[in-house]
Amino acid sequence: MKQAKKILACFLLAACSWDSSNSPQDYLPLNDSEYPFAGVPRLVIETDDFRGLRDKETLINAKLQIYEKDGPSSEIKTLTVRGRGNSSFRMPKYGIKLDFDQKQSLFGMPKGTDFALVANFKDKTHVKNYVTYQLASILGDDYSPRTQFVEVFFNREYLGLYLLVESVKVSKNRVNLNKDKASYLVEKTTSHDNKPFFETKNGNLFEIKYPKEPSQESIDIVAEHFSKFEFAQKDTVHFIPSNWIDTLDFARYYWIQEFAKNFDARFLRSLFTTWEQGDVLKMGPVWDFDLAYGIFRTGTTGHKDWIVRNFGWYKWLWKNESFKNSCLSYWTQNKHLFKNVPDSIEAVSQRIKKAVKNDNKRWPTLNSTENMYHDIAFESYEDAVDSLKNWVSERYYWIDENL
């Protein structure tokens, strides 16, 4: 107890030492007088010479420490930080990529070196990504990114409430592929940013996430296979889905995206696919749902109408009776889990509402419509949560009645 009081007493100092029971140990200072503890862990990050994040490529050396209610709960960790996200990095509250020098087990997650701090600036409820990853996990996806809500203090400035998320990568505890044969993790994208990529004969662009440095021969193999798949599925009469895809996996991925009415799922970007040579294609993991559940780039959208089945691979797959029947069957068997999503939204929002209050003090977006993604103003956080719950519930019933 005395130790905790000593820690709290020195929080307001520009520099301070935290004395453990056995030996002195440095810690990163935290001034939380304006933004008090709100029930979620805090990440305190300081860069060398307090350098700011300039772009998504420049790696900046930094230190990080986890704080709980009564003070530091971890040693100081060394890492590099950089900006992250596509349009989200251009937001006032931006995303951050964390790359630790050594593997870390954060908040009970399996050890890893790279994580993402997702700002959720477009999402006034802060819960869309969280509940979607949770839904994917409940539905039995092979891998859904693990997450933890945190508040971030960066170079002694409060940045707000973030979602710490495992980065999508190939590893034993994330996307688990057989590394003894030609295996691929690719992302459907609209620009490759000078990273390894291929374009199918149908004009679809994919960035290669794994292997990290593929040979041209390796790129040609996956590009040819994807092109053959796109050509084959257009023959809706003779196309046999199970020869090319994991039908159950594709159906699950489809319904998660369609249920969320995800803008990016119009075969634009943030759509991951895995393939092991000699095996079938699999979709996932799910990723990036800030432009979903009623938010588009051009404002808000209603709960009605189909979206994902009108674009990309699913446009052709839905014309195949076998795949169509698999999707209809999947919804019938699992729709009760989709129906429970509003309850999940309510439960999560209750856990983070104090942290949202801090965040809205720093970024007063709830009743603002100044940003192009903030089409609706809300009087309170509870109003924003209720709006999302209503949209999701209406989406569920519309789907169920219009199969």
C-alpha positions in Angstrom: 0.0 0.0 0.0 2.8 2.4 0.9 4.5 1.5 -2.4 1.3 2.3 -4.3 1.0 5.7 -2.6 4.6 6.5 -3.5 4.0 5.7 -7.1 0.9 7.9 -7.2 2.6 10.7 -5.5 5.2 11.0 -8.2 3.0 10.7 -11.2 2.9 14.5 -11.6 6.7 14.8 -11.8 8.4 15.1 -15.1 10.7 12.2 -14.2 10.6 9.8 -11.3 11.9 6.5 -10.1 9.7 3.6 -9.1 11.3 1.6 -6.3 10.4 -2.0 -6.2 10.7 -3.9 -2.9 14.1 -5.2 -3.9 15.8 -2.8 -6.2 15.2 0.5 -7.9 13.6 0.4 -11.3 13.0 3.2 -13.8 9.5 3.8 -15.1 7.9 6.1 -17.7 6.2 9.1 -16.1 2.4 9.4 -16.4 0.4 12.5 -15.7 -3.2 11.3 -15.6 -4.7 14.2 -13.6 -6.8 15.4 -16.6 -7.7 11.9 -17.8 -8.0 9.6 -14.8 -8.0 5.9 -14.8 -11.2 4.6 -16.5 -11.1 0.9 -16.0 -8.9 -0.1 -18.9 -5.1 -0.5 -19.0 -3.0 2.4 -20.1 0.0 2.2 -22.5 2.6 4.8 -21.8 4.9 5.3 -24.9 7.8 7.6 -25.2 9.9 7.9 -28.4 13.6 8.9 -28.6 13.8 12.7 -28.3 10.0 12.7 -28.3 9.9 12.3 -32.0 6.4 12.3 -33.6 5.1 9.9 -36.1 5.7 11.2 -39.6 4.4 8.4 -41.8 3.8 4.7 -42.1 7.3 3.7 -43.1 9.7 5.5 -40.7 10.5 3.4 -37.7 11.0 5.4 -34.5 12.7 3.9 -31.5 10.6 4.0 -28.4 9.8 2.6 -24.9 6.5 1.3 -23.6 5.1 0.5 -20.2 1.8 -0.8 -19.1 0.0 0.9 -16.3 -3.0 -0.3 -14.3 -5.0 1.5 -11.7 -2.3 1.6 -9.0 0.8 2.1 -11.2 3.1 0.3 -13.6 2.2 -3.4 -14.1 5.1 -4.2 -16.5 8.7 -3.5 -17.0 9.8 -1.0 -19.7 9.7 -2.6 -23.1 11.8 -1.5 -26.1 10.2 -1.3 -29.6 9.8 0.8 -32.7 6.6 2.7 -33.6 5.3 4.0 -36.9 2.0 5.2 -38.3 -0.5 2.7 -39.5 -3.8 2.5 -41.4 -4.9 3.7 -44.8 -7.3 6.6 -44.5 -7.2 6.2 -40.7 -3.6 7.5 -40.5 -4.8 10.8 -42.0 -7.4 11.2 -39.2 -6.8 13.6 -36.3 -6.5 10.6 -34.0 -4.3 8.1 -36.0 -3.3 4.5 -35.7 0.0 3.3 -34.5 2.0 0.2 -35.4 4.1 -1.4 -32.5 7.1 -3.7 -33.3 8.8 -5.0 -30.1 12.4 -6.0 -30.0 11.5 -9.3 -28.4 8.3 -11.3 -28.3 5.7 -10.1 -25.8 2.7 -11.7 -24.2 0.3 -8.7 -23.8 -2.8 -9.1 -21.7 -2.8 -12.8 -22.0 -2.3 -13.0 -25.7 0.2 -15.5 -27.1 3.7 -14.0 -27.5 4.3 -11.9 -30.6 6.4 -8.9 -31.7 3.9 -6.8 -33.7 0.6 -5.3 -32.7 -1.6 -2.5 -34.0 -3.2 0.3 -32.0 -6.5 1.0 -33.8 -7.8 4.5 -33.2 -11.5 3.8 -34.1 -11.8 7.5 -34.9 -14.6 6.8 -37.5 -16.5 4.7 -35.0 -18.2 6.8 -32.3 -19.1 3.6 -30.3 -15.5 2.2 -30.4 -16.9 -1.3 -30.5 -17.4 -2.3 -34.1 -14.0 -4.0 -34.6 -14.1 -5.7 -31.2 -17.6 -7.3 -31.5 -16.8 -8.4 -35.1 -13.6 -10.2 -34.2 -15.5 -11.7 -31.2 -18.3 -12.9 -33.5 -15.8 -14.5 -35.9 -14.2 -16.4 -33.0 -17.6 -17.6 -31.7 -18.5 -18.8 -35.2 -15.4 -20.9 -35.2 -13.0 -19.1 -37.5 -9.6 -20.6 -37.5 -8.1 -17.4 -36.3 -9.6 -14.1 -35.2 -7.3 -11.3 -34.0 -7.2 -11.0 -30.2 -7.8 -7.6 -28.8 -7.6 -5.4 -25.7 -9.0 -1.9 -25.1 -6.3 0.5 -23.8 -5.8 4.2 -23.2 -2.7 5.6 -24.8 -0.3 8.3 -23.5 2.2 9.1 -26.2 5.2 11.4 -25.4 3.3 12.5 -22.3 0.2 13.5 -24.2 -3.1 11.7 -23.9 -4.1 10.2 -27.3 -7.3 8.5 -26.3 -9.0 5.1 -26.2 -7.5 2.6 -28.6 -8.0 -1.1 -29.5 -4.8 -3.0 -29.2 -5.0 -5.8 -31.9 -2.7 -8.6 -33.0 -1.4 -7.8 -36.4 -2.3 -10.2 -39.1 0.7 -12.4 -39.8 1.7 -16.0 -40.3 2.8 -17.6 -37.1 1.8 -20.6 -34.9 -0.6 -18.6 -32.8 -2.0 -16.3 -35.6 -2.5 -17.4 -39.2 -1.1 -20.9 -39.0 0.2 -22.1 -42.4 2.3 -25.0 -43.3 5.7 -23.5 -43.9 7.1 -26.8 -45.4 5.3 -26.2 -48.7 4.3 -23.2 -50.8 1.9 -21.2 -48.6 0.5 -17.7 -49.0 -1.3 -15.0 -47.0 -2.5 -12.3 -49.3 -4.6 -9.2 -48.9 -7.0 -7.8 -51.6 -6.1 -4.2 -52.0 -6.3 -1.2 -54.3 -2.6 -0.2 -54.1 0.4 -2.2 -53.3 2.7 0.6 -51.9 5.8 -1.0 -53.6 5.3 -4.2 -51.6 5.3 -7.7 -53.2 2.0 -8.1 -55.1 0.3 -9.7 -58.1 -2.6 -8.8 -60.3 -4.9 -11.5 -61.6 -5.9 -11.7 -65.3 -9.3 -10.3 -64.1 -7.6 -7.2 -62.8 -7.8 -7.9 -59.1 -4.8 -6.6 -57.1 -3.4 -8.6 -54.1 -0.5 -7.7 -51.8 1.5 -10.7 -50.6 1.9 -10.7 -46.8 3.6 -14.1 -46.7 6.1 -15.2 -47.7 7.8 -11.9 -46.8 10.3 -11.9 -49.7 8.7 -14.1 -52.4 10.7 -15.1 -55.5 9.2 -14.2 -58.8 8.6 -17.9 -59.4 6.6 -18.0 -56.1 4.6 -14.9 -57.1 3.8 -16.4 -60.5 2.5 -19.6 -58.9 -0.1 -17.9 -56.7 -1.0 -15.4 -59.4 -1.7 -18.2 -61.9 -3.8 -20.1 -59.3 -5.9 -17.1 -58.4 -6.5 -16.3 -62.1 -7.6 -19.9 -62.8 -10.0 -19.7 -59.9 -11.5 -16.5 -61.1 -11.9 -17.9 -64.6 -13.4 -21.2 -63.3 -16.1 -19.6 -61.1 -17.6 -17.7 -63.9 -18.8 -21.0 -65.4 -21.6 -21.1 -62.8 -23.1 -24.4 -64.2 -20.0 -26.6 -64.1 -18.0 -24.9 -61.3 -17.6 -27.1 -58.3 -16.9 -24.9 -55.2 -15.3 -27.7 -53.1 -12.6 -28.2 -55.8 -11.4 -24.6 -55.2 -12.5 -23.2 -51.9 -13.3 -24.2 -48.3 -17.0 -23.8 -48.7 -17.8 -23.5 -45.0 -15.0 -21.0 -44.5 -16.2 -18.9 -47.4 -19.8 -19.0 -46.2 -18.8 -17.9 -42.7 -16.6 -15.0 -44.0 -19.4 -13.9 -46.3 -22.0 -13.7 -43.6 -19.8 -11.7 -41.3 -19.1 -9.2 -44.0 -22.6 -9.1 -45.3 -24.1 -8.8 -41.9 -21.8 -5.8 -41.1 -22.5 -4.4 -44.6 -18.8 -3.6 -44.7 -17.8 -1.0 -47.3 -14.3 -2.5 -47.8 -15.9 -6.0 -48.5 -17.0 -4.8 -51.9 -13.7 -6.5 -52.9 -11.7 -3.4 -52.2 -9.2 -3.9 -49.4 -8.5 -5.4 -46.0 -9.7 -8.8 -47.3 -7.3 -11.6 -46.5 -7.0 -15.0 -48.2 -4.8 -17.9 -47.5 -3.7 -20.7 -49.8 -1.4 -23.7 -49.5 -0.3 -25.2 -52.8 -2.3 -28.4 -53.4 -5.1 -27.3 -51.1 -8.2 -25.0 -51.4 -8.5 -21.3 -50.8 -9.7 -20.0 -47.4 -10.9 -16.5 -46.5 -9.8 -14.6 -43.5 -9.0 -13.5 -41.0 -11.6 -10.8 -40.7 -10.1 -7.3 -40.4 -11.1 -3.6 -40.3 -14.8 -2.8 -39.7 -14.7 0.9 -38.9 -16.5 1.5 -42.3 -19.3 -1.0 -41.5 -22.6 -1.2 -39.6 -24.1 1.8 -41.3 -21.1 4.0 -42.2 -19.8 4.4 -45.7 -17.3 6.8 -47.2 -20.1 9.0 -48.4 -22.1 9.0 -45.1 -24.5 6.6 -43.5 -26.4 3.8 -45.1 -29.5 1.9 -44.0 -29.8 -1.7 -42.9 -31.5 -2.9 -46.1 -30.1 -4.3 -49.3 -27.3 -6.8 -50.2 -23.8 -5.5 -50.7 -21.0 -8.1 -50.5 -22.7 -10.6 -52.9 -22.7 -7.9 -55.6 -18.9 -7.6 -55.9 -15.7 -9.6 -56.5 -15.6 -13.3 -56.0 -18.9 -13.5 -54.1 -20.7 -12.0 -57.1 -19.9 -15.1 -59.1 -20.1 -17.6 -56.2 -23.7 -16.6 -55.4 -24.7 -17.5 -59.0 -23.6 -21.1 -58.2 -26.5 -23.1 -56.7 -24.2 -25.3 -54.6 -22.5 -22.3 -53.0 -25.7 -20.4 -52.6 -27.3 -23.3 -50.8 -24.3 -23.6 -48.5 -24.6 -20.0 -47.6 -28.4 -20.2 -46.9 -27.8 -23.3 -44.8 -25.0 -21.6 -42.8 -27.3 -18.6 -42.0 -30.1 -20.9 -40.8 -27.8 -22.8 -38.5 -25.9 -19.8 -37.1 -28.3 -16.9 -37.2 -28.9 -17.0 -33.5 -25.3 -16.0 -33.0 -25.8 -13.0 -35.2 -28.9 -12.1 -33.4 -26.9 -11.8 -30.1 -24.6 -9.2 -31.4 -26.6 -6.2 -30.0 -26.2 -7.8 -26.5 -22.5 -8.0 -27.1 -22.4 -4.3 -28.1 -24.2 -3.4 -24.9 -21.9 -5.4 -22.7 -18.7 -4.1 -24.2 -19.9 -0.5 -24.2 -20.6 -0.7 -20.5 -17.0 -1.8 -19.9 -15.4 1.1 -21.8 -17.9 4.0 -21.2 -15.6 5.7 -18.7 -12.7 5.5 -21.1 -15.0 6.8 -23.9 -15.7 9.8 -21.7 -12.0 10.5 -21.5 -11.6 10.0 -25.3 -14.5 12.3 -26.1 -12.9 15.0 -23.9 -9.8 14.7 -26.0 -11.6 14.2 -29.3 -15.2 15.6 -29.0 -16.8 13.7 -31.9 -20.0 12.4 -30.4 -22.1 15.5 -31.3 -19.9 16.6 -34.2 -20.6 16.1 -37.9 -17.5 18.0 -39.1 -15.6 14.8 -40.3 -16.8 13.2 -43.5 -17.3 9.9 -41.6 -19.3 11.5 -38.8 -22.7 11.8 -40.5 -24.8 11.6 -37.3 -24.5 13.7 -34.1 -25.4 12.1 -30.8 -26.2 13.7 -27.5 -24.5 11.0 -25.5 -22.4 7.9 -25.8 -25.4 5.8 -24.8 -27.3 7.3 -27.8 -24.6 6.3 -30.2 -24.5 2.7 -28.7 -28.3 2.5 -29.0 -28.2 3.6 -32.6 -25.7 0.9 -33.4 -27.7 -1.8 -31.6 -30.9 -0.8 -33.4 -29.1 -0.8 -36.8 -27.6 -4.3 -36.1 -31.0 -5.6 -35.0 -32.8 -4.3 -38.0 -30.0 -5.7 -40.2 -30.5 -9.1 -38.7 -34.3 -9.1 -39.3 -34.0 -7.7 -42.8 -31.5 -10.5 -43.8 -33.6 -13.2 -42.2 -36.7 -12.0 -44.0 -35.1 -11.5 -47.4 -33.0 -14.6 -48.0 
